Amino acid sequence: MSGSSDYIPPKVWTWNKANGGQFASINRPIAGPTHEKELPIGRHPLQLYSLGTPNGQKVTIMLEELLALGHSGAEYDAWLIRIGDGDQFGSDFVKINPNSKIPALMDRSGETPIRVFESGAILTYLAEKFGTFLPTVPAARAECLSWLFWQMGSAPYLGGGFGHFYAYAPTKIEYAIDRFAMEVKRQLDVLDRRLAESEYLAGSQYTIADIAVWPWYGGLVKGWTYGAAEFLRVEDYKNVQRWADAVFSRPAVQRGRMVNRLSGDLSSQLHERHDASDFDTRTQDKLAAAE
Ligand SMILES: N[C@@H](CCC(=O)N[C@@H](CS)C(=O)NCC(=O)O)C(=O)O
C-alpha cells in the first residue's frame, strides 16, 4: 500500500501555512473574524448568506419548497459568500455563524432578528416556523430527525474524508482513500436499504430529511460529485437512484440547486437570488445563449 510512512508527527503540532492543499489559503487553526466586513441586507424577511455547495443547497431548496407551498413569509434574499476568498471570516458573517461556515440565516421578520447557523438547525427552524416538512406525529417526527441527524454526522466522511482525499489532497494517499471509500459505500448501502422499504427517508412523506440528504448523496449517485461515480459504482444503489430522481423532479429542488451556485453549466447558476423572477431571467439568458 502506498502512503507517506516517512512522516513522524512532531511533539507539538505547528501551523504549516504552505501545506499545499487546495484549501490551504482558507484553512486556519483559529476561529474568529479576520477582517471587518458589513453584510448587505435586502428587503425580504429572510436573509441568507451562503454558497451553492451541498450544505448551501439544503437551505435554498427548503426555501423554494416553502414558497412553492405559498408561504410568502419565506421570501428571501440569498447573498453570495465566496469561501475561497475568505468571506466567511468577515466580522458580520462571524456574528451570524461563529463557526465561519455557510449557510447562515438571519430571520428579520420579527422585532429582534434571529440568527441561525448549521444547515440542520436552519432546516428545523424553518420547518417549525412554517409548520411543514417536519412531521408532528411522534413516530414520524423521530424518524425524520433521525435521518436528518444521520446526514449531519455522515456527510463529513463523504466530503471532508472521501472527497478531500480522492479529489483535492495534493497527494493520493491509498490508506485514506481506501478508508473513506469503504465508509461512503457503507453509507450508500444504509440509504439503499432504507429506501428499499420506504418511499422517502422518513416514510411516505417528503421531509427535511430528504432535503438534507439529497444534495450530498443524491448528487453523488447522479455522478455530480468528485468525479467518483465509476470508482464507487454508484449505479449499484438502485433505491438511492430511484429516490434521487424523484427528489430532483421537484421544480423547487431544481430552483434551489441554482441559487448561489458558482460551478457547472452557466445557465444553472443564479449567483444571488432577490426575487422569484430572478429564475426567469436565468431562463431567458439560457434561451438567448441557445439562439
Ligand atoms: N455542518 C455544517 C457544515 C457547513 C460547511 O462545512 N460549510 C462549508 C462549505 S460546504 C464552508 O463554509 N467552508 C468554509 C470553511 O471551512 O472555511 C452545516 O451543515 O451547515
The ligand as a Gaussian input file, in Angstrom:
#p B3LYP/6-31G(d) Opt

LIG

0 1
 N      -22.142000      21.262000       9.455000
 C      -22.171000      22.451000       8.674000
 C      -21.152000      22.361000       7.582000
 C      -21.021000      23.650000       6.811000
 C      -19.799000      23.641000       5.917000
 O      -18.918000      22.788000       6.029000
 N      -19.713000      24.643000       5.013000
 C      -18.551000      24.748000       4.155000
 C      -18.959000      24.816000       2.691000
 S      -19.849000      23.385000       2.200000
 C      -17.816000      26.055000       4.448000
 O      -18.435000      27.068000       4.653000
 N      -16.484000      26.016000       4.457000
 C      -15.675000      27.173000       4.658000
 C      -14.540000      26.941000       5.605000
 O      -14.405000      25.804000       6.097000
 O      -13.793000      27.874000       5.854000
 C      -23.583000      22.639000       8.111000
 O      -24.235000      21.625000       7.834000
 O      -24.045000      23.790000       7.986000

